[in-house]
Amino acid sequence: PLGIRNSRWSSSAEAMRKSSYSPDEVAEFDDVLVSKPKDGVAKLTLNNPKKRNALSSHMMRVLQTQLDLLSTDKSIRAVILNANGPAFCAGHDLKEMRALREKGEGDVKEVFSLCSSLMQSIVTLPVPVIAQVEGIATAAGCQLVASCDMAVACSDRAYFATPGVNIGLFCSTPMVALSRNLGRKQSMEMLLTGTPLTAEKAASFGLINHAVAAEEVEPKTFEIADLIASKSGSAVRIGKEAFYRQLEMPLADAYNYCSEVMAYNMMENDAGEGVSAFIEKREPKWEH
């Protein structure tokens, strides 16, 4: 009804569906654990610590399927993405990549396309995704963090890097997410040197929102998720999509587009309720 989804978003969603498992198939795997620890909040946990939660083709398909399922769950207002083990995500499975390289460029390209669709699905998910990072996030793992809407990281154990340049493979796809979240010089420093960033440095670069002590990571993440979940779901969905779409537009086009979005949003029932609640000095009762 809003009319703000263009063909790029539609074709992107179609590509994502092709890169995932069916719900029946994904139920057989435990590479990504799904839970709903609080009302309105879902948690996706990467669960292959022996491989440092590497983004193998299989792991990416499982995660893609779980995101697809959450995208249609109207009860969810925020998603937390975390990981089991000492690593958040060590990037692509290099043993898999070496084997695919022997088969040919087409097989290698398929993996990077799969990863690109996965990252876009986080951006296009109707609800915000918050990364809860308590270990290293390197290469495509760093890309995963950058693709999330927000991130909270452990100041003692979390490190971030795009070290592909060190092995002769420039982190070109992670560069897409980095360059859309960090300044140019900060992005280039990460990409050209491969030097790991501490959580504090990552926060100063704009890669994450908060660097906190180990015992505060989960509470801080849930604090943000709970706060988002308390808002109007329709307003958050409209706002998230509009945020990313207007970034791609020239200034005047962005203002014209966002004026249309706000006019549409104003006519939503939740906006009417929210304005009335503010004027009447009471808590709003959201319909969505």
N, C-alpha and C positions, 0 to 999 in steps of 0.2 A: 504493500500500500504506500510506503514511503517513496518508492520509485528511485532509490539511490543506489541500487545494485546494478552495475553495468555488466556488459558481456565479459569483461576481464575477470570479475569476481565469479560469475557463473561458470565460465570455462575452467577457472582455477578449482572451484569446488568439484566439478566433474572429474578433473584430473586426480584430485585427492581420493575420490571414491574408488577409482580404478587402482589406486596404490595401496588399498587396505584389504584386510581379511573380512569375511562375513562375520556377523555376531556369533554364529555357531562355531566357526573356526577359532575365533579369538578366545572363546571360553576355555579352550583346551590349553592355553598358554598362561604362564605366570611371569612373563618377562616384564609386564607392567601391571602393578597391582592397583585396583580401583577401590576407593572407599568414600563414604560420605560422613565424615566425622562430625559435622554440624549441619543444622538446617541451612540449605542454600549453598553449601560449600562441598565441592568434590575434590578428592585428592588423587592424583596419578603419581605412582611411585615406580621409578625405574628400578628393576629388580634383577640385575645380572652383575652382582658385585665382583664375581671372579674375573669377568672381562671388563671391569671398570665401567660398566654400563655403556659400553661402546655402541654406537649407532650402526649396528649391522643391518642388512636389508630386512631381516626378520624383525629385529627390534623396532625399526622404523614403521613397518607395516602394522605391528601390534599397537604401537602408540597412535598411529594414524586412525586405526579402527576405534580405539577408545575415545579419541577426540571427536570422531564422527558421531559416535553414540551420544556423547555429552552435548553436542551441538543441537540436538533435538529434545533434550531433557529440559522442560520448562521449569522444573523445580530448582535448577542450578543457577546461581547468580555469580559464582566465582569459582575458579579452579586453581588449586595449588599443585605445582609440579616439583617433586623432590626425588630423592634417590636413596637406596640402601647401599651401605658400604662406604669405604673411604673416599671414593670418587663420585662426583655428581655425574659426569659424563666425559670420557676421554676422547670423544670424537668418533670418526669412522673406525671400523674394524680393519686395521691395516693388513692383517693376514687375508681377509676376504678381498680387500682391494688388490693385493698382489696377485691373488689367484684370478681375479677378473681381468686384470691387466694382460695376463697370458692369453685370455680368450679374445680380447680385442677392445677397441675404443667404444664400441656400441654398448657392451656390457658395463663398462665403467660409467658411461654417460647415464645409463639407466639408474644407477645408484645415486648419482648426484641429482638427477631429476626427481627421484623419490624423496630425497632429503629436502629439495627445494619446495616440493608440494607440502611436505610435513611442516616446514617453517611457515609457509603461507597460511596453513590451516590454523595455526595459533593466532595469527594476525586477524583472520576472518572469523574465528570463533565468536559467537555472539556475546560471550561473557569474558571478563578479564582473566588472564592467566598470570599467576604470580610464581616465579621461580624461588624455591627454598634451597639455597646452595650451601652445602656443608662439606664440600671437598673440591677437588680440582675440576675445572670446566675448561677443556682445551679443544681447539679446532672447531669441529661441528658441535661439540659440547658447549663451547663459548657462544657459538651461533645460536644454540638453543636458548641460552639465557638471554641473549640480545633480542631474540624474537618474542620473548614473553613481554607482557605489558608492564610488569614490575618485577623487581627481584630483591630478595633479602639474603645476605650471605654472612657466614661465620668469619669473624675477623681473625681467628686463629688458624683455621684449616682451609679456607676457600682461596683458590688461586685461579686466575683467568689468563689464558694465552691463546694466540693463534700461531703455533710454532711450525706450520707447514713449510715455511721458507727454510727451516733448518734441515729438512729432508728433501729439498728440491721440488716441493709441491706447494706453490703459493696458495694460501687460503682464500681463493677467489669467491666461493659461495658464502663462507662466513663473512667476507668483506661486505656483502650486500646488507646483512643485518647490522654489522658494526657501523658502517657509514651512514646508516639511517638513525643511529642512536647516539653516536659520539661525534665530536668535532673531527674535521679532516686530519688535523695534525695528530690527534690522539689515536685515531684509527690507523694512520700510517705508521705510527710508532709501534703499535701492536703487530701490524701485519709485516713490516719490514725487518723488525728485530726478533720477533718471536719471544721476547722477554716476558715472563709471567708477571702479572700484576697481583698485588695483595688486594684483599677486599677493600681496604681503605682507599687504595689508589684507584681501584675500579669504580668506587663511589664518586671519587673526585673527577673521574673521566666521564661519568654519566652512564656507565654500563649497568650499574645496580643502583637501587634506591638507598639501601641501608646496609652498613657493615656493623654487626653487633657481636657480642660475646656468645660463645657456644650455647649457653643455657637460655639465651634470649632469642635465638633464631626462630624456633617454632612459635613461641608466643607472639613475636613481632609479626610473623607471617600471618598467623590467624587473626591478629588484631586488624590487619589491613583487609583480609578476606571478609571478616565479620562486618567491618564498616561498609564495605562495598555491598555485601548481601543485605544490609539494612536499607539500602536506597531503592528507588523505583527501578525494577528490572527493565521496564521498557525504556526509561530514560538512559540507563547505562548501555543498553544494546544500541540504541540510536546514536548515543554519543561516541561509543568506541568505533563504530563503523565510520562515522563522519570524521573523526579525528584522523584516521589513516588515509581516508580518501582525499581530504582537503590538503594534506601534505604534498600530494602529487600535482596540485593545481597552481597556476599563477595566482598572485595575490587577489586580483579583482574577481577571478572565477571562484576562488575559495570563499570570499565573502558572499558572493551571490548564492553559491551552493549552500553555505551554512545558514544563510537567511531563510532559504527554503526549508532546511532541516528544522530550524527553530520554530518556524511557523507551523510545520507539521507536528512537531513535538508539543507545541502549546495546545493543540487541539486534542491531544491524548487525554484519556480520563485521569491518568495519574498526575498529569500537570495541573489539571483543574483542581484535583484534590489537594495537591501540594500547595498551590497558591492560596486556596481557601484556608487550609490548615495554618499557614503562616500568618495570614491576616487575622484569623480567629484565635491565634496563640494556643494551638493544640498540636498533638502529634498526628502526622498524616497516616491514613490507612490505605496502603497501596493495593491496587487491583492486580497489578502484574509484578 
